Amino acid sequence: MAGALALLSRTSAPASTPFERWQLDDGRSVTLRAARGDDALRIQALVRSLSPRTRYLRFFNPLRELPPALLDAFTHAEPRHELTLVAYLDIEGQETLIGMGQYVSVDYPAQCEFALLVADGYHGQGLGSRLLRNLVCIAVEAGIETMEGELLDENLAMRHLAQANGFTLSRHPHEAYLLKAHKALAPPPWKCSQLAALASLPAR
């Protein structure tokens, strides 16, 4: 997923954009919102905190931190081309990121590519699914027709998450160790949050 997701734009989501408060399975309240330019250090801290296994499952290699170009891409938004959601806990008055999800469209409106990341210690609590469902809602509102993603064949949790949210899985055409997740986008059966309004975020 790193190829398309390294593309850049120059629109940073303003601080006043929509957000969603949601509850983890363990009862803690998490906030989801669009990434902003001032999230760069938070995102880098999230990636640095990951176990080698989690880094590998997300980035397909055990990188220790994001290169500047990819970090820049994650902190800018233009919903027809790229958007990143972050999920954070308020810990002693500080926003601590525990997950993020993004999509990038290099062929608007035909297709976008998604990726998800959930911090160690928060797996299995529904956060990945919540991020993915919000990405689907935003992409639908932005007029994107299909959503795809690449995942490691060995990533059983991600395979289950994708299928549970209406994606079909197939072998990757070029890499034997990868699968392709694919979903034709339409108004979903779940209720979209106010984050769907991010689709109208103006290009700047």
C-alpha positions in Angstrom: 0.0 0.0 0.0 2.9 2.3 0.4 3.2 3.2 -3.3 0.0 5.1 -3.8 -0.1 6.3 -0.2 3.1 8.2 -0.7 1.5 10.7 -3.1 1.3 14.3 -1.8 -1.2 17.0 -1.7 -1.1 20.4 0.0 -4.5 20.7 1.9 -4.3 20.3 5.6 -7.6 19.6 7.4 -8.5 22.6 9.6 -9.0 22.2 13.3 -12.7 22.8 13.0 -13.5 19.8 10.8 -16.0 17.1 11.9 -15.0 14.5 14.5 -16.5 11.4 16.0 -16.4 10.2 19.6 -16.6 6.4 19.9 -16.2 3.8 22.6 -13.6 1.0 22.5 -14.7 -2.4 23.5 -13.0 -1.8 26.9 -15.1 1.3 27.5 -12.5 4.0 26.8 -13.6 6.9 24.7 -11.7 7.5 21.5 -12.0 10.5 19.1 -11.7 10.1 15.3 -10.9 13.1 13.1 -9.1 14.1 10.0 -5.3 14.4 10.3 -3.9 17.9 10.4 -0.5 19.4 9.6 0.3 19.6 13.4 -0.2 15.8 13.7 3.2 15.0 12.2 5.0 14.4 15.5 2.0 12.4 16.9 1.9 10.1 13.8 5.6 9.6 14.0 5.4 8.8 17.7 2.6 6.2 16.9 4.8 4.5 14.3 7.8 4.5 16.5 5.8 2.9 19.3 4.7 -0.1 17.2 6.1 -3.6 17.6 8.2 -4.9 14.6 5.4 -7.3 13.8 2.7 -4.6 13.6 5.0 -2.4 11.5 5.6 -5.3 9.1 1.9 -6.1 8.8 1.1 -2.5 7.9 4.0 -1.4 5.8 5.3 -4.8 4.6 8.7 -4.0 6.1 9.9 -3.2 9.6 10.6 0.5 9.1 11.1 2.3 12.4 9.7 5.7 11.4 8.0 7.3 8.4 10.1 9.1 5.7 9.3 12.8 5.4 7.4 12.4 2.1 5.0 9.8 3.5 4.6 11.7 6.8 3.7 14.8 4.8 1.1 12.9 2.8 -0.6 11.6 5.9 -1.0 15.1 7.3 -2.7 16.7 4.3 -6.1 16.1 2.8 -8.1 16.5 -0.4 -10.9 13.9 -0.3 -11.0 13.3 -4.0 -7.4 12.2 -3.8 -6.2 11.5 -0.3 -7.5 11.6 3.3 -6.2 10.3 6.6 -8.2 9.7 9.7 -6.5 9.5 13.1 -7.9 8.0 16.3 -6.7 9.3 19.7 -7.2 9.0 23.4 -7.0 12.0 25.7 -4.3 11.1 28.2 -3.6 13.7 30.8 -4.8 16.4 28.4 -2.6 15.2 25.5 -3.9 13.6 22.3 -2.2 10.2 22.1 -2.8 8.5 18.7 -3.7 4.8 18.8 -4.7 4.3 15.2 -5.1 5.8 11.7 -6.5 4.9 8.4 -6.2 6.5 5.0 -7.2 6.3 1.4 -5.5 7.6 -1.8 -7.0 7.9 -5.2 -4.7 8.1 -8.2 -7.6 7.4 -10.6 -10.5 9.5 -9.3 -13.4 8.7 -9.4 -12.8 5.1 -10.4 -10.8 3.8 -7.5 -9.0 4.5 -4.2 -6.6 2.5 -2.1 -7.0 2.2 1.7 -4.7 1.2 4.6 -5.2 0.9 8.3 -3.0 0.9 11.4 -3.9 0.2 15.0 -1.4 0.4 17.8 -0.3 -2.6 19.8 -2.5 -2.9 22.8 -5.7 -1.8 21.0 -6.1 -4.7 18.6 -9.4 -6.6 18.6 -11.4 -3.7 20.1 -13.2 -2.7 16.9 -11.1 0.4 16.1 -9.8 -0.9 12.7 -13.4 -1.6 11.6 -14.5 1.8 12.8 -11.8 3.5 10.8 -12.5 1.5 7.7 -16.3 2.2 7.9 -15.6 5.9 8.2 -13.3 5.8 5.2 -15.9 4.0 3.1 -18.5 6.6 4.1 -16.2 9.5 3.2 -15.2 7.9 -0.1 -18.8 7.3 -1.1 -19.6 10.9 -0.4 -16.6 12.0 -2.4 -17.9 10.1 -5.4 -15.3 7.4 -5.5 -16.6 4.2 -7.1 -14.4 1.4 -5.7 -12.1 0.9 -2.8 -9.1 -1.5 -2.8 -6.3 -2.5 -0.4 -3.3 -4.7 -0.3 -2.7 -7.0 2.7 -0.4 -9.8 3.6 -1.8 -13.2 3.1 -0.7 -14.1 6.7 -2.6 -11.1 8.2 -5.6 -13.1 9.3 -7.1 -10.3 11.4 -7.1 -7.9 8.4 -8.6 -10.5 6.2 -11.4 -11.0 8.6 -11.9 -7.3 9.0 -12.1 -6.6 5.3 -14.5 -9.5 4.6 -16.7 -8.5 7.6 -17.1 -5.0 6.0 -18.1 -6.2 2.5 -14.7 -6.5 0.8 -13.9 -9.5 -1.4 -10.4 -11.0 -1.4 -8.4 -12.3 -4.3 -4.8 -13.2 -5.0 -2.5 -10.3 -5.9 -1.7 -10.4 -9.6 2.0 -9.8 -9.0 3.0 -10.7 -5.5 2.3 -14.2 -4.1 2.5 -13.1 -0.5 -0.2 -10.5 -0.9 -4.0 -10.4 -1.3 -6.2 -7.7 -2.9 -9.3 -6.5 -1.0 -12.0 -5.0 -3.3 -15.3 -3.3 -2.6 -17.7 -1.5 -5.1 -18.7 1.6 -3.2 -22.4 2.4 -2.5 -24.2 3.9 0.5 -23.3 1.3 3.2 -25.7 -0.6 5.4 -24.2 1.0 8.5 -25.0 4.5 9.7 -22.3 7.0 8.7 -20.9 9.4 11.3 -20.5 13.1 10.8 -17.1 12.4 9.5 -18.7 11.7 6.1 -18.9 15.5 5.8 -15.2 15.5 5.3 -16.0 14.6 1.7 -16.9 18.3 1.1 -13.5 19.5 2.5 -12.4 22.2 -0.1 -9.2 21.7 -2.1 -6.7 24.3 -1.3 
